[in-house]
Amino acid sequence: MKKISKFVALALACVLAFALCACSSEAGSANGNKGGLKAGLICLHDENSTYDLNFINGFKEACEKAGIEYLIKTSVPEGQEAYDVACELAEAGCGFIFADSFGHEDYIIKAAKEYPEIEFAHATGTQAHTAGLDNFHNAFANIFQGRYLAGIAAGMKINEMIDNGEITADQAKMGYVGAFTYAEVISGYTSFYLGAKSVCPSVTMEVTFTGSWYDETAEKTGAQTLIDNGCVLISQHADSMGAPTACETAGVPNVSYNGSTAAACPNTFIVSSRINWAPYFTYCINAIQNGEKIATDWNGTLETGSVVLTDLGSAAVEGTADAIAAAQAKITSGELHVFDISTFTVNGEKLTSYMADVDTDPAYEGDHEAIVDGYFNESGDGLRSAPFFNLQIDGISLLDAKY
């Protein structure tokens, strides 16, 4: 009976372990494993998500360049499982652990408190600057700059449609498929719209939300709804091929996110912007190996190579590359600010002041003046790295909202 009891106990333990961590794992190693450091990555989805694949590629690049071992855990939900996987990676010897999704943050903070000797970092998070933990960090990048540049490509495409007589100026309506009505998505679609408006003044935009970061059916349906509503160009902040596929089927130009869709959508792909995470991972690895402190909030830029655009697709208009290059030069020099308050209105009024909710609290009350020197200071120095632009500007209509 004792032998049977031990067998049953072992079986139950295995089932419990599988239930706690129903995720896939990938390991990589380099000869010598410089400095003995091992890194771990926690992903919400797997390689089929353009969002997660972007992190995976950057993580592998940085770890392999540094010559260190790494572990990658995919399909980790935004719940207790994230804490369990973080602890598993810590027990596996990882000295640097990074999680890639907004909903992972509370659980990564919990793990960071239990493993103070390990450095934990998190993308799109909002709590590092108020958590008071030396070993927990947030990171993001000024992707609103990349989306603005991609918006210029979109606006030029719409101008071509107007010039060719395909649409009139008052039919210059874009569509945007977003995941959630969060500041990160609002900042993204607003910067994209402002980029398009900078070259096509009559452009407007409709936005619909899926309520999920990855739902191919919902994203495809959302894109089709926008097309049916008369949107002549579609972009998105959602992670599947749903929207680009709908655009290719309908013959509607598309600006994608997190990677080129040129191969799958050869007739409609214009350009894509993305955050290149390799510079941040390299920065963290070097800091740990050199015994240096990792910034509480780190924000990548065009200059750090953290905000990038893909090569232009076949649907892009002649002259687009030059227009993007010119705008990028003005952004990096400080001559152009994406959220210049002279370029938009809210309820018909120009902004002069706005208290942004930077130190997130249960009431979501504004706590920092965001208007600085004539522009909304999104993710500026000394503020949290995650976006906090949540204004609903004129020219953009929301068909729904999902929180």
N, C-alpha and C positions, 0 to 999 in steps of 0.2 A: 504493500500500500504506500510506503514511503517513496518508492521509486516512481509510482504512478503520480503521487502528489507533486513531486519535483517536476515531472514532465509537464503536468497541467499548469503548474505555476510558471514554468518557463514559457509555455505557449501563450498564456495570458499576458505575460510581460511583453512578448514580441508583438502581440496584437495591439497592446496599449501603446507601445513605441511607434508602431505604424500609424495609429490613429492620431497621435500627437504631431507627427511630421509626415503628412501625406504629400510629400514634395519630391521632386527629382533633384539629383545632385550631380555635379560635375567637378572633377578635380584636375588641377594642372600643376606642373612642377618645372623647375628649372635647375640645371646643373649647378650644384653648389649652394643653392638657396641662400643668397647673400644676406648676411646679418642674422640668419635664422628666423626672419619675419615670415609669417604666414597671414594671408588676407582672406576674408570671407565676404561674399556678396549674397544678399537676400533679395529675390525678385518676386514681384506680385504674380507675374505670369511667366511664360517661357519664351523661347525664341520666335514663336509665331506672333507675338506682340511686338510691333515696331518700337514701342517705348522701351520694353525690357531688353530687346535685342541691342538697342543703342547703348544701354548700360553694360551689357555683357561684353560687347565688342571693346568698349573703352576700358573696362576692367581687365580683360585679358591682355590688351595692348600694354597697359601700364605695368601689370605684374610681370609679364614676360620680358619687357624692356628692363625692369629692375632686377630680374633674375630671382624672383621669389615664388614660393608655392602659393596656390590659391584654391579655394573651394567655392563653388557656386551652387546655391540652393534656389530652385525655381518653383513656381506655383505655390507660393507661401501667402495665405490669406491675410487680410488686415484684421487680425484678432490675436487670441492667445497663441496661435501657432507661430506667429512672428517672434514672440518671446521665447518659445520653446526652441525654435531654430537658432535664434541668437545665442542662447545658452549652449546649444549643441556645438555651434562653431567655436564658442569660447573654450569649451571643454576639449575641443579638437586641436587647440593650440593656436588659434587665430589671434593675432595681436591687433588687428585692424578689421572691423566689421562694419559693413555699409548696407543700408536698406534703401530700396528705391521708390517706395510708394507712400503717399501722404498718410494713409491710415495705419502704417506700421509704427508711427512715431511713438505713441504712448508705450508700446511694448518694448521698443528699443531703449527708451529711457529707463524702463524697469530693469532691463538686463544690465544697462550701464551702471546702475546703482549697485548691482550685485557683483559686478566685476570691475572695480575701480582701476585696476591695473591695465585694462584693455581699452583701446580707443574705438569709440563707436561714432558713426556719422550717418546722416540721413538726408535724402534729397527731398526738396519741396517743404520741409518742415518749418515750424514757426516757433518752437519752444526753447531752442538752445540758449538764446540770449537771456531767457528768464528762468531757466531750469537750475542754474547754479551748479552745474556739474562740469568739472574740468575735463572729463573724458567723453563728453557728448557734444557733437557738432552738427550744424546744418550747412547745406551747400546748395547753390543753384547757379544760374547764369542769366545774363541779360538777354534772354531769348526774345524779349520784346523787340530788341534791335534786329534780330534775324527775321522775325515775322514782319516787321516794318519793311525791310528790304524785299522780302517775298511779296509783300503787298504792292510794292512798286511794279514788280513783274506782272502781277494780276491787273493792276490799273492800266498798264500799257497794252495788255491783251484786250481789255475792254475798249480802250481807245481805238484799237484796230478794228474791232467789230463795228464801232460807230462809224469810223471812216469808210468801211466797206459797205455800209448801208444795211448790215445785218440786224442792227438794233438802232434805236434813237437814243439820244443822250439821257432822256428821262426813263429809259428802260435799262439803264446801267445798274442792275441790281445783282449783288453777289449773295451767296449763301454760305453758311458756316455751321458745321456739325460739331458741337461741343459735348464733352462728357458731363460735367457738372457746372452749376452756376456758382463756381468758386472764383476768388480773386485771380488765381493762376490762369484760369481759362478766360476770364473777362479781360485781364491784361493782354492776353495773347490775341484774342479776336479784335480788341480795340486797336492794338498796334498794327495788326494786319490791315484793318480798315483805313487807318490814318495813312499808311504807306500807299494804298491804292488811291485814296483821295488826293494825295499830294500830286498825282499826275493826271487823275481823272476827277475833276471837281464835282461832277454830278452823281457820283457813285453812291449807292445806299447798300445796306446789307441786312439780311434776315438771319437769325440764329435759332437753331433748335438744339435741344439737349437730350442725351440718351439715358442719363442716370447710371452710366457705367463707363469705366475706362476702356473696357474691351468687350464689345458686343457687335459682332460683324453684321448680324441681321438688323439690329436697331440702327446702326450707323448707315447701312445701305438704305434702309427705309427713310431715315432722316434726310439723306442726300436726295432721294427721289422726291420726297415731299417738297423740298426747296426748289428742285428743278421744275416740278409741276406748278409751283408758285411763280415761275417766271425768272428764277435766278439763272444768270447766264454764265456763272463761274462759281465753283465750289472750293472751299478749303475746310480744314477740320483740326480739332484738338481732341482726337480719339485715336485708339491705337491699332485698329485692324485695317484691312484692305476694303472694308465695306463701302466707304464713300468713294475712294478712287475707282473701284470696280463699277459702281453705279454711274460715275461720270464717263468712264470709257464706253460703257454700254450705250449711254445716251448721247455720246459725242459732245460732252460739255467739258470745257477746260477745267483742270484741277491743280491746285497748289496743295501738296501733301505735307506731312510732318514726320520728322525722325528718319527720313531716308528716301532715296529716289524710288519712284514707282515706274520709271521709264520702261523697264522690261515688261511689266504686266499691263501698263497703260501707255503704249507707244504713241497713240494719237492725241492724247489729252493732257499728258504730264507737262507742267510748266517748270516748276522748281520746288524744292523742299528745304526748309530750315530745320536745324536740330542743335541740341546741346552736345558738344563733344566732351565727354566726361573724362577722357584720358588725362588731360592736364590736372584735374583735381585729384584723381587717384595718384598720379605721380607726385604731386605736391604732398599728399598725406604720407605716402611711403617714404619719401625723402625726409620729411619732418620726423617721423618715428625713428628712422635709422640714424638720424643725426641728433636725436635727443632734443628736438625743438618742439615748441607748442604749436598745435594745430589751431587755426583761427576758429573762434566760436561760430561765426558766420562767414562763409567764403562765397564770393560772387564772381564767377567767370565773365569775361568780356570778349568782344571781338579781338582785342589786342592779345589776350592770353590764348587765343585759338579755341576758346570754349563755345563760341557762337559761330556756326558755319552754315553755308548753303551748299547744296549739291550743284553739280553741273546742270545747266539749263536743258530742258527737254525740247522735243520737236515742236511743241505747241507754243513755245516762247516767241515773242516778237523780236524782230531785228532791232538791235540797239539796246536791248534789255541789260546785257552785261555791262555796258558802259554806264547806263543810268544807275545800276546798283553800285558799281564801283565809286561813282561820284558821290552818292549818298553815304556810302560807308566811310569815305574819307572825311566827310563833314561830321559824321557821328563821332568818329575817333578823335577828331580835332576839337570837339566840343561846340562846333558851330551849329550843329543840328541836334535837337533833343526830340526824341520820339513823341513824348507827351507834352509838347509845347502848348501851353494853354491858349495861345492865340489861334490855334488851328482847329479848335472844337468848342462846342457849347454844350451845356447841360440844361435841359428845359428852356432852351432859348437864351440862356444867360452865360456870360463869360465867367469863369472861375477866378476868384481873387484869393481864396483860402480854402483849405480842406483838411480836416482832422482825420487822418487815416488810422485804422485799427492795426497798429504794428505789434504792440504787446497784447496778443490775443487773450481775451478774457471771456467768461460766459455771456456777458452782455454785449460783446462785440462793439464796445464803445471806442470812439476815436481818441487817440492819445498822442499823436505826433502830427505836427504841421507838415503837410506833404508838398505844398507849393513853395518852391525855392527858385529864385531868380527867373521867374516866368515859365517854369515847367513843373510838372508833377515828378517829384524825385523818387521814382520807383526803385526800390532796393538800393538806395544810396549808401554811401559810406557811413558806418556807425549804426545802420538800421539792419533789420533782419534781411537775410538773403532771399527768402521766398517772396513772391509778388504780393502786393497789397493794394494794387489799383483795382477798385471795384465800382467805379463810376459808370453809369449808363449814359453814354453821350448821344447827342442827336445824330440821326442818320442811321442808327442801328436799331432794329426792332427785334425783340425777343418773342418767339412764337410760344414759348413755354419756359419753365424753370425746373431744375432738378437739383436738390441739395442732398 
